[in-house]
Amino acid sequence: MVTASQVMLTATERVTLGVPAADAVAQEASARGAKKVFILASSYLNRQTDEIRRIEAALGDRHAATHDGIQPHAPRSDVLKAAEAARAVGADLVVTVGGGSVTDAGKIVLICLKHNITTAPQFDDYRVRVDDVGAMVIPEFAGPDVRAICVPTTLSGGEFNPLSGATDEAIKMKQGYTQREMVPVCVVLDPAITVHTPEWLWLSTGVRSVDHATETLASFLSNDFCDGIADSALRLLAEGLPAVKANPHDLDARLKCQIGAWQSMIPIIGGVPMGASHAIGHVLGGTCDVPHGYTSCVMSPFVQAFNLPVNAERQKRISACLGDPSKSASELLDKLIRGLGMPRSLREVGVSENQLQLVSEYTLDDIWGRTNPRTIKTAADVMEILRTAMG
């Protein structure tokens, strides 16, 4: 019997692979007739390299302003400052250049511009909520008039996803925002610009994409199309990440990683919900200040081990992608992550025992807190995973 499902598509129109970022951005801005291009950049790239100057020069008189200063997990106040700067120059195109937090902030800036969001409390009308049974409640609102181009420099993959995250500083909780046209109209995968990305950040966000792929392959809510894409993503990442660690200037390996990260996102944006690793990871980021990629480095193997009693057959494909069908997915993920030199316990990333209860409670309110293969109903269920991950 055929199981009915669907795959949702986004409003991204183009992805360039291996084209220098400055050239790709200038070509896209010209094609769209943009006259006031606003660049939202990582502080490091803007202040310590010439990469942003190259993009500005390629844009010429189309360049209106450049802004940086987005902190990890995109605090609301930082997003508001970026939106104010974009509004002040009458931006008609936003270009983000940086990691996941810069990407997330840039997407939400588009909504701030459209709906004149100028204060932190106004964000509440647009954020995704979770109801009492764990279902996502997505507010409906008009999409942005201004679109974005994204030049990612890490591997978290958010540039392909209409879903974005920002942290409510008042309660230290990262929350989701989504609207189909928040996604960039064009994504620029330029491996050369990523050589500036610190090794720990490149590799850990790569593990984040590994986590996208493994939670897809572990899910009972996936389908053959999404499984196939996730399979390819996991194989590319398992090959590319160690190769970049061995030789940081291997641009072919870097592009392999970027393509793997892109593929890992397709099931998510297509509608496959993630599991406990992502749900817990969102909370560890927004509440405990753990870097985005590190959350997956720590949680992914432990969550697969937790799920093994219910989805052992699905996990066999993860093991095959990682090169040894005779071993468990959690064991092979642990080996891959340790081989990259990444942390493997909550204690290593600064999480203390007295934070676990709040993390477990907040996880139930995450968009993927109730979509794990092994059912999670209470904070005690989450706590079972967290205690194994403390180290």
N, C-alpha and C positions, 0 to 999 in steps of 0.2 A: 504494500500500500504506500502511495506517495504521500509524504508529509508536506503540507502547504507551508510556504514561507515567502518572504520577500526580501529584496536587497534594495535599500534606499541609496540614491545617488545625491551628490552635492552640487553646488553651483560653481565649483572650480572648473575653469575652462581650459587651462594649459598648465603643463609642467615642463620646465626645461631641464635637461640633464647635461651637466658638464660645460655649460655656457658660462663664461665669466659673469659674476653677479652684476657688475656695472653695465655691461652690454645688455644683459637680459632685462634689467630694470628700465634702462633708457628706451629700449625697443618697445616694451609694454606700455610705458607712459606715453610714448609717441603714438602708438596705435590707438590708445584710448583718448587721445586728445587732451590729456591732463596738462593743466597750466600751473597748478599750485600743489606740488608734491611734498608731502610731509613725511620725513624719515623718523621712525622711532627705532633707535639703535641701542645695542648693548653698550654700557658705559665703557667697557674695556675696548671694544672695537672703535668706538668714537674717539676715545682719548689717548689710546696707546698704539693704534695702528693707522695706516693710511687707507684702509679699506673703505671707510665711509666717505673720505675725500674723493676717492675714485668714483663712487656712485654719484656724489654731488656734481663732480665735473662732467660725468657722462650725461647727467640730466640737464646741465647748463641752466638757462633761465627758467626752466620748468621747476627747479628746486626752490621751495618756499621756506623751509625751516628744518632743522634737525633737533631732536630732543632725546635725552637719555635719562637714566636714573630709576628704571623699573627694578624694584627689589624682588628677591625670590618669592614665588607664589602670588605675584601681582596684587599687592595690597590695594584696596579701593582708593586710598588717598593718592597713590602713584598713578593709577589709571585716570583719576580726575585731573591731575596736573598735566598728563599727556593730552587728554581731551581738550583742556583749556588752551594748551599751546597750539593744537591743531585748529581749533575753532578761531583762534586769534589771527591766523594767516589765511583763513578761508580755504582750508585744504580740500582739494577735489580728488585726491588719491593718497592713500597711506601706504608707506613701504616699511615693513618691519625687517630688521636685520639683527638676529641674535638668537638666543635660546628660547626655551618654552615659555618662560614668564613674559618675555618681550612679545612673543607671538600671541599669547593669551591676552595681554593688555591691549595690543593693537586691534584685535578683533572686537573687544568690548568698547574701545574708543569709538568704533563705528556706530555703535548703539547710543553711546553718549552724545555723539554729534546729531544723530537723527532725532532723538527724543529729549534733547536739551537737559541731560543729566548733569547737574552741577554740584550736588551734595551727596554724601555717602548714603544717607537713608533712602534716596531715590532708587538706589540699586535694587532694593527689595521688591519693587514692582516687576522686575525683569528676571529675577533669578529662579532657577529650577528648585522646586521643593519636593519633599517625599511625604506621602500621606501615611496614615496609621498602619496600612498593610504593606508599606514599602514601595508603592508604585510612584513613578515619577509624575509630578504635576508640572507641566510645561506651560508657562504663560504665553499667550499669543500676542504678538505686537508686530508692527510694520518693520520690514527689513531696512537696512541702511541705504542711503542715497550714495554715499561714498564707499567705494570698494577698496580692497587691499591687495598688495603684492607681498609675498613673504619670502625672505631669504633665510632659511633656518641654518643655524650653526651647531645645533645639537641634534640628537636622534630621538627626541620624545614623540615626534610625529604630530603634534597638535596643529601644525599648519594645514593638515588635510581634513581637520574635523571642525564642523560648525560649532561644536560644543567647546566652551572656553571656561576657564576658572579664574576667580579672583577671591582674595581673602578679606572677609569682614573682620577688621582689626578689633572691633569692639568685643567680639566673642571668640576671636582667633579661630575662625572656621572658614575653610575654603569652600566656595559655593559655585555652582555651575550656571552658565548662561548659554542659551542656544537659539539660533535663528538661521535658517538655511543660507542666507546671503552674508552672514558674518564670515563665512569661510573665504579665504583669499581667492580672487579671480585667477591669480597666477602664482604658482610656487616655483622658486628657482633653486634647483639642487646643484650647487657649485661646490665640489669637494675642495677646491683650492682655498676658499675663504675659511674653511673649517680647520685649517692647520693652526689657527690662533686659539682654538678652543682647548682649554686645559685637558690633559689626558683623563683625569678622574671624571670630568664632566662629560666628555665624549663617550667614554666607556660605560659609565653608569646610566646615561640616558639611552645608550644602546641596549642595556639590559632592560630598561623600561619597555623598549619595543619588543624585546624577547618576551617580556611578560604579556604584551598585547597578543602576541602569536600563541603563547602557551595557554592563556586563559580562553582564547577562541577554541583551540583544539580540545581543551578540557570541557567545554560547555556542551550541555545537552540542547542548547538553543541555537546552535550553529547549523550550517547546511554544507553540502558538498562544495559549493562555490567558495564559501568563506573558509572552509577547511583547506581547500587547495591553495588559496592565497596565503593563508597563515603558514602552511607547510613550507612554501617557497620562501616566505619572509624569515622563518626560523633558520632555514638552511643558509640563506645569505648572511644573516647576522652571525651565526655560529662560525662561519668561515671568515667573514670580514673583520669582526671585532678583534680576534687574536692577531690577525695580520696587521692591523693598524697599531696594535700595542707593540708588535715586533718591529715595525717600521712606520713611524708617524707620517712619513712623507709619501707613503704608498697611496696615491690618489685614486687608483683603480679600486683598492680595498675600501677607501672612504666612500666612494660612490656606491659600491656594493652595499655598504651599511646604510646609506641614505635610501637606496631603493628598497632594502629590507624594511626599514622604518616605515616607508610609504605603504608597502604592502601590508605591514602589520596593522595599519590603521583602517584598511578597507573594510574588514569585518565589523569593526566598531561603528564606523559611520554608516555601514550597511544595515545595522540594527542588532548585531550580536552583543548582548550585555556582557560585561566583564564580571569577575568574581571578587572574592574576598581580598586578593592581593591588591587590586586597584582601590577597592573601597577603603581598606585600612590605610593604603598609601596616601590617599587624599587627606585623611585625618592626620597622619604622621607629618605631612607637609604643612598644612595650615595651622595645626595645633602645637606641634612639637618642633617645627622649623627644620625638619629633616629634608635635605635636598631631594628633589623629585625622583631622580634616578636611583638614589640610594634606597628609597622605600621599596623598590622592586628587587634590588640586590638582596635586601634582607628578607622580604616577605615571600617572594615567588616560590622558592623551594619548600618553605614550610606550609604554604597553602596547598601546594600540590600533594604533599604528604598527608595533610588533613583530609583532602578530597579523595584520596586513593581508594578507600573502602567503597565508594559509590561509582567511581568512573574509571576503574583500572583499564578497561578496554580502550577508552578514548585516550588515556595517557600513553598507551603503547606507541601511538603515532608521534608524540612528542619525543619519546626515547629514540625512535627511528631517525627523526630529523637531527637529533644530537649525536647520532653515530653509533648507538649501541642498544638495540632493541631488548637485549637481555637484562638491562639495568633499569631501575626506576627513574621516572622523570625527575623526581626531587633530587636524587643522587647526581644525575648528570647535570642538572642546572647548578647545583652546588659546585661541582667540578669546574664548569665553565666560568662561573662568577668568581670563584677563588683564583682561577687561572688568570683572570683579568686584574687581580689585585684589589677587588672591591670588598667592602665590609659585608659581613654575613650575620650580624646579630643586632638587635635593637640597642643593646648596651654600647656597641661600637659606634653607633650614630647618635649617642647622647640621650637616649630615651631612658627614663628612670622608672622604677617599679610604681612609684606613686602617680605616674601619668597613665598607667594602663587602664584604669577604670573609666576615665574620661574618654580615652581613645575608643574603648569598646562601646561606650554609649553613643558617641558621635558616629561611629561606623554604621549603626543601624539607621541613621538619618542620611547616609550617603546614597547617591543615585543607584549604586550597585551593591548596597549593603545586603539586599535580600535576593540577589540573583546568582549566588554561588551554587555550584553543582551539589554540594552537600549542604542541606538546608541550614540557614542561620536565622534563628528567630529571636534570640535574646542576647544581651550583653555577655552573658556567661559563655555562649557559644564562641563569640569573638575572643573572649579572654583565654579560652583553650588554645587558640592559635598563638596569641600574643605571648603566653607563658613559654611556649616551646621556642619562640623566637628571641627571647631575652638574652640567652647565651651566658 
